[in-house]
């Protein structure tokens, strides 16, 4: 009986040794498999469960969602602050004494007309002021550009002027070339802008399709500060257009135009009042009745203070 048991034990040991030299062909419990190194060639590669995300994945999704929520909350706060500033500035401009407004309109335009950076520019984009919007007047400035004959008979010395034409309500604006004030007509909002074709039926030149770069942008705005922040009226037309033109200039290896905004004294805010997003384009310089305020390094290089 004892000999039979010993023989049985020897057979079991022999069988165990054979099994230890063979790959495991039966599935391991998930916990055991996950706790072992997957570099062992005798172990099947553990598989991750697919029906439900792991705790780490769910945590990542939650963190991403929270991050997006935080960004949206910040944007909402910025837009709310912009709305508050716009409301305050509109009230201030509405209450502005007409004689003071006229005085500041003339002072700002005279500063621009007398500036070396304006005199030397050959091509520029400029806004057409609207009384209803209480923008700094540009009528004298535009008249000087269009009515000033080329000196010494050289027509190429005359400045080439592009002015805005709003195409739709989706921040789409073009800058078209005009050669006289009569090229402007009132749109549905009673704002002067160029027709898309001239009196002969020819398409006006679009600055985005011009062969030469512009040197200067003269911009409107509702509020500004001395760090270059500009607050528009909320449509995004100028920010969108300027960004597109800057990309065009970069592609063509052109020098970037100088961005100069015109401002009444009451439109210049203290630093930190005007919030900005990544879509807001800062200006290079401000012109107020008290003088020219260079801001960017480009302005400091090109503007004599």
C-alpha positions as CSV (number, residue, x, y, z in Angstrom):
1,X,0.0,0.0,0.0
2,X,2.9,2.4,0.9
3,X,4.7,1.6,-2.3
4,X,1.6,2.4,-4.3
5,X,1.3,5.8,-2.6
6,X,4.9,6.6,-3.3
7,X,4.5,5.8,-7.0
8,X,1.5,8.0,-7.2
9,X,3.3,10.9,-5.6
10,X,6.2,10.5,-8.0
11,X,3.8,10.6,-10.9
12,X,2.2,13.8,-9.6
13,X,5.6,15.5,-9.2
14,X,6.7,14.5,-12.7
15,X,3.4,15.9,-14.1
16,X,3.9,19.2,-12.2
17,X,7.4,19.6,-13.5
18,X,6.1,19.2,-17.1
19,X,3.4,21.8,-16.5
20,X,5.9,24.3,-15.1
21,X,7.9,24.2,-18.4
22,X,4.7,24.9,-20.6
23,X,2.9,28.2,-21.2
24,X,-0.2,28.8,-19.2
25,X,-3.2,28.1,-21.4
26,X,-6.0,29.0,-19.0
27,X,-7.1,32.6,-18.4
28,X,-5.8,34.2,-15.3
29,X,-8.1,36.2,-13.0
30,X,-8.0,39.9,-13.9
31,X,-6.6,41.0,-10.6
32,X,-3.8,38.5,-10.7
33,X,-2.9,39.3,-14.3
34,X,-2.9,43.1,-13.7
35,X,-0.7,42.7,-10.7
36,X,2.1,40.9,-12.6
37,X,4.6,42.1,-15.1
38,X,3.4,41.9,-18.7
39,X,7.0,41.2,-19.8
40,X,6.7,37.6,-18.7
41,X,6.2,35.6,-22.0
42,X,4.3,32.9,-20.1
43,X,1.5,35.3,-19.1
44,X,-1.3,36.4,-21.4
45,X,-1.4,40.2,-22.0
46,X,-4.0,41.7,-19.6
47,X,-6.9,43.4,-21.3
48,X,-8.4,46.6,-20.1
49,X,-12.2,46.6,-19.6
50,X,-13.9,48.5,-22.3
51,X,-17.5,49.0,-21.4
52,X,-16.8,51.7,-18.7
53,X,-14.0,54.2,-18.4
54,X,-11.5,53.7,-15.6
55,X,-11.5,56.0,-12.6
56,X,-8.4,57.8,-14.1
57,X,-10.3,58.4,-17.4
58,X,-13.4,59.6,-15.7
59,X,-11.2,61.9,-13.6
60,X,-9.5,63.3,-16.8
61,X,-12.9,63.9,-18.4
62,X,-14.1,65.7,-15.3
63,X,-10.9,67.8,-15.1
64,X,-11.3,68.7,-18.8
65,X,-14.9,69.6,-18.3
66,X,-14.1,71.7,-15.3
67,X,-11.3,73.5,-17.2
68,X,-13.7,74.3,-20.1
69,X,-16.3,75.6,-17.6
70,X,-13.6,77.8,-15.9
71,X,-12.6,79.3,-19.3
72,X,-16.2,80.0,-20.2
73,X,-16.8,81.6,-16.8
74,X,-13.8,83.8,-17.3
75,X,-15.0,84.8,-20.8
76,X,-18.5,85.5,-19.4
77,X,-16.9,87.8,-16.8
78,X,-14.9,89.6,-19.4
79,X,-17.9,90.2,-21.7
80,X,-19.9,91.4,-18.7
81,X,-17.1,93.9,-17.8
82,X,-16.9,95.1,-21.4
83,X,-20.6,95.7,-21.4
84,X,-20.3,97.8,-18.2
85,X,-17.4,99.9,-19.6
86,X,-19.3,100.4,-22.9
87,X,-22.3,101.6,-21.1
88,X,-20.3,104.1,-19.0
89,X,-18.4,105.5,-21.9
90,X,-21.5,105.9,-24.1
91,X,-23.1,107.9,-21.3
92,X,-20.0,110.1,-21.0
93,X,-19.8,110.7,-24.7
94,X,-23.6,111.5,-24.9
95,X,-23.1,114.1,-22.1
96,X,-20.0,115.7,-23.8
97,X,-20.4,119.4,-24.5
98,X,-20.7,120.0,-28.3
99,X,-18.1,122.8,-28.2
100,X,-15.6,120.6,-26.4
101,X,-16.3,117.8,-28.9
102,X,-15.6,120.1,-31.8
103,X,-12.4,121.4,-30.2
104,X,-11.1,117.9,-29.6
105,X,-12.1,116.8,-33.1
106,X,-10.0,119.5,-34.6
107,X,-7.1,119.0,-32.2
108,X,-6.8,115.2,-32.9
109,X,-7.0,115.6,-36.7
110,X,-4.4,118.4,-36.7
111,X,-2.0,116.2,-34.7
112,X,-2.4,113.4,-37.2
113,X,-2.0,115.7,-40.2
114,X,1.2,117.2,-38.8
115,X,2.8,114.0,-37.7
116,X,5.8,112.8,-39.7
117,X,4.6,109.2,-39.6
118,X,1.4,110.3,-41.3
119,X,3.1,112.5,-43.9
120,X,5.4,109.7,-44.9
121,X,2.8,107.0,-45.3
122,X,1.8,106.2,-48.9
123,X,-1.1,103.9,-48.4
124,X,-3.5,103.8,-45.4
125,X,-6.8,102.4,-44.1
126,X,-9.0,104.9,-42.2
127,X,-12.5,104.9,-40.7
128,X,-15.2,107.3,-41.8
129,X,-16.6,108.9,-38.6
130,X,-20.2,108.7,-37.7
131,X,-21.9,111.4,-35.6
132,X,-24.5,109.0,-34.3
133,X,-21.8,106.8,-32.9
134,X,-20.0,109.8,-31.4
135,X,-16.6,108.9,-33.0
136,X,-13.7,111.2,-33.3
137,X,-14.3,113.1,-36.5
138,X,-12.2,112.2,-39.5
139,X,-13.8,114.4,-42.2
140,X,-11.0,116.9,-42.2
141,X,-8.4,114.2,-42.3
142,X,-10.1,112.4,-45.2
143,X,-10.6,115.6,-47.2
144,X,-6.9,116.5,-46.8
145,X,-5.9,113.0,-48.1
146,X,-8.3,113.1,-51.1
147,X,-8.1,116.7,-52.1
148,X,-4.4,117.3,-51.6
149,X,-2.9,117.2,-55.1
150,X,0.3,115.3,-55.7
151,X,3.3,117.6,-55.2
152,X,5.5,118.5,-58.1
153,X,3.2,116.7,-60.5
154,X,4.1,113.2,-59.2
155,X,0.8,111.3,-58.9
156,X,2.5,108.5,-57.1
157,X,3.1,110.8,-54.1
158,X,-0.6,111.1,-53.4
159,X,-1.7,108.8,-50.6
160,X,-3.9,105.8,-51.5
161,X,-6.9,105.6,-49.2
162,X,-8.9,102.5,-48.3
163,X,-12.1,102.9,-46.2
164,X,-14.4,100.3,-44.6
165,X,-17.5,98.6,-46.1
166,X,-19.5,96.3,-43.9
167,X,-20.6,93.2,-45.8
168,X,-22.7,91.4,-43.2
169,X,-23.5,90.9,-39.5
170,X,-20.8,88.3,-39.1
171,X,-17.8,90.6,-38.5
172,X,-17.1,90.6,-42.3
173,X,-15.7,94.0,-43.4
174,X,-13.7,95.0,-46.4
175,X,-11.5,98.0,-47.0
176,X,-12.0,99.5,-50.5
177,X,-10.1,102.2,-52.3
178,X,-11.7,105.6,-52.9
179,X,-10.3,108.7,-54.7
180,X,-12.9,111.3,-53.7
181,X,-15.5,112.0,-51.0
182,X,-18.3,111.6,-53.5
183,X,-17.4,107.9,-53.7
184,X,-19.2,107.5,-50.3
185,X,-22.9,106.7,-49.9
186,X,-25.0,106.2,-46.8
187,X,-25.9,102.6,-45.9
188,X,-29.0,101.4,-44.1
189,X,-27.6,102.6,-40.8
190,X,-26.9,106.0,-42.3
191,X,-23.2,105.4,-42.1
192,X,-21.1,106.5,-45.1
193,X,-19.2,103.8,-46.9
194,X,-18.0,103.1,-50.5
195,X,-20.1,101.3,-53.0
196,X,-18.5,98.0,-54.2
197,X,-18.2,99.5,-57.7
198,X,-17.2,102.9,-58.9
199,X,-19.2,105.3,-61.1
200,X,-18.0,103.5,-64.2
201,X,-19.1,100.1,-62.9
202,X,-15.6,98.9,-62.1
203,X,-14.9,96.9,-59.0
204,X,-13.1,99.0,-56.3
205,X,-9.7,97.7,-55.3
206,X,-9.8,95.7,-52.1
207,X,-6.9,96.2,-49.8
208,X,-6.6,92.5,-49.3
209,X,-6.0,92.1,-53.0
210,X,-3.6,95.0,-53.4
211,X,-0.1,94.6,-54.7
212,X,1.4,96.9,-52.1
213,X,1.1,97.0,-48.3
214,X,-0.5,99.8,-46.3
215,X,1.6,101.7,-43.9
216,X,-1.0,102.9,-41.5
217,X,-4.4,102.0,-40.0
218,X,-6.4,104.8,-38.4
219,X,-8.9,103.2,-36.0
220,X,-12.0,104.1,-34.1
221,X,-13.0,102.7,-30.7
222,X,-15.2,103.2,-27.7
223,X,-12.5,103.1,-25.0
224,X,-8.7,102.8,-24.7
225,X,-5.9,102.7,-22.2
226,X,-2.2,103.7,-22.3
227,X,-1.1,100.1,-22.6
228,X,-2.8,99.7,-26.0
229,X,-6.0,98.1,-25.1
230,X,-8.9,99.0,-27.3
231,X,-12.6,98.4,-26.7
232,X,-14.8,98.4,-29.8
233,X,-18.5,98.4,-30.0
234,X,-18.9,94.6,-29.8
235,X,-19.2,93.6,-33.5
236,X,-15.6,92.4,-33.8
237,X,-15.3,93.9,-37.3
238,X,-11.9,95.7,-36.8
239,X,-10.3,93.0,-34.8
240,X,-11.2,90.4,-37.4
241,X,-10.1,92.5,-40.3
242,X,-6.8,93.6,-38.7
243,X,-5.9,90.0,-37.8
244,X,-6.6,88.9,-41.4
245,X,-4.5,91.7,-42.8
246,X,-1.7,91.0,-40.4
247,X,-1.7,87.4,-41.5
248,X,-1.6,88.5,-45.1
249,X,1.3,90.9,-44.4
250,X,3.2,88.1,-42.7
251,X,2.6,85.8,-45.7
252,X,3.9,88.4,-48.1
253,X,6.8,89.4,-45.9
254,X,5.5,92.9,-45.7
255,X,6.2,95.3,-42.8
256,X,3.2,95.3,-40.4
257,X,1.1,98.5,-40.6
258,X,1.1,100.9,-37.7
259,X,-2.2,100.7,-35.7
260,X,-3.2,104.2,-34.5
261,X,-6.5,104.9,-32.7
262,X,-8.1,108.3,-32.4
263,X,-9.6,109.1,-29.0
264,X,-11.4,111.9,-27.1
265,X,-9.9,112.6,-23.7
266,X,-12.8,111.0,-21.9
267,X,-12.3,107.7,-23.7
268,X,-8.9,107.0,-22.2
269,X,-9.4,104.7,-19.2
270,X,-7.1,103.8,-16.3
271,X,-5.1,100.6,-16.7
272,X,-7.0,97.4,-15.7
273,X,-10.5,98.8,-16.6
274,X,-10.6,97.4,-20.1
275,X,-10.5,93.5,-20.1
276,X,-9.1,91.7,-23.1
277,X,-9.4,88.3,-24.8
278,X,-7.0,86.7,-27.2
279,X,-9.2,87.9,-30.1
280,X,-8.7,91.6,-29.1
281,X,-6.0,93.4,-31.1
282,X,-4.0,96.1,-29.2
283,X,-3.1,99.4,-30.9
284,X,0.4,100.7,-31.4
285,X,-0.4,104.3,-30.5
286,X,-3.2,106.7,-29.4
287,X,-3.9,110.2,-30.6
288,X,-5.8,112.3,-28.1
289,X,-6.3,116.1,-27.9
290,X,-3.3,116.2,-25.5
291,X,-0.9,114.5,-28.0
292,X,0.3,111.3,-29.5
293,X,0.9,108.4,-27.1
294,X,3.2,105.8,-28.6
295,X,2.7,102.4,-27.0
296,X,4.4,99.5,-28.9
297,X,8.0,99.2,-29.8
298,X,6.9,99.7,-33.5
299,X,5.3,103.0,-32.5
300,X,8.4,104.1,-30.5
301,X,10.5,103.4,-33.6
302,X,8.3,105.3,-36.0
303,X,6.7,108.1,-34.0
304,X,8.6,111.2,-32.9
305,X,7.5,112.2,-29.4
